[in-house]
Amino acid sequence: MGAYMEKMMKAMGQDYTPAKPILEINGQHSIFNNLNALYEKDAKSPLLDEWVKLLFDQALIAKAKW
């Protein structure tokens, strides 16, 4: 069941089993190309860690909007 359907079921007071969220990634997106280049340059870069956490947090925020 999608997030929108879960929201509708909840609004109608219906019983439902929440689905586990799935993070889908477009590996060809320029963000990931840039992250990969940064990783290859310095795998322990604090900037890399910061960007990955930011992307994950944004995904959580986007999920919360549903």
C-alpha positions as CSV (number, residue, x, y, z in Angstrom):
1,M,0.0,0.0,0.0
2,G,1.3,3.4,-0.9
3,A,1.8,6.3,1.5
4,Y,-1.2,8.2,0.1
5,M,-3.5,5.2,0.5
6,E,-2.3,4.8,4.1
7,K,-3.1,8.4,4.7
8,M,-6.6,7.9,3.4
9,M,-7.2,4.8,5.4
10,K,-6.0,6.6,8.6
11,A,-8.3,9.6,7.8
12,M,-11.3,7.3,7.4
13,G,-10.5,5.5,10.7
14,Q,-9.9,2.2,8.9
15,D,-7.5,-0.5,10.1
16,Y,-4.5,-1.0,8.0
17,T,-1.0,-2.4,8.2
18,P,1.6,0.3,7.6
19,A,4.1,-0.5,4.9
20,K,7.8,-0.3,5.5
21,P,9.1,2.8,3.8
22,I,11.4,2.2,0.8
23,L,14.0,4.7,-0.2
24,E,14.4,4.6,-4.0
25,I,17.5,6.1,-5.4
26,N,18.3,7.1,-9.0
27,G,21.9,6.1,-9.1
28,Q,22.4,8.1,-12.4
29,H,21.4,11.4,-10.8
30,S,24.1,14.1,-10.7
31,I,23.9,14.3,-6.9
32,F,25.0,10.7,-6.7
33,N,27.6,11.1,-9.4
34,N,29.1,14.0,-7.4
35,L,28.9,12.0,-4.1
36,N,30.7,9.1,-5.8
37,A,33.4,11.5,-7.1
38,L,33.8,12.9,-3.6
39,Y,34.0,9.4,-2.2
40,E,36.7,8.3,-4.7
41,K,38.7,11.4,-3.8
42,D,38.4,11.0,0.0
43,A,36.3,8.2,1.4
44,K,36.6,9.7,4.9
45,S,35.6,13.2,4.0
46,P,33.4,14.8,6.6
47,L,31.7,16.7,3.7
48,L,30.6,13.3,2.3
49,D,29.1,12.2,5.6
50,E,27.3,15.6,5.9
51,W,25.7,15.3,2.4
52,V,24.6,11.7,2.9
53,K,22.9,12.6,6.2
54,L,21.3,15.6,4.6
55,L,19.8,13.5,1.8
56,F,18.6,10.9,4.2
57,D,17.0,13.5,6.5
58,Q,15.2,15.1,3.5
59,A,13.8,11.7,2.6
60,L,12.5,11.3,6.1
61,I,10.9,14.8,5.9
62,A,9.3,13.9,2.5
63,K,7.9,10.7,4.0
64,A,6.5,12.6,7.0
65,K,4.5,14.9,4.6
66,W,2.3,12.0,3.6
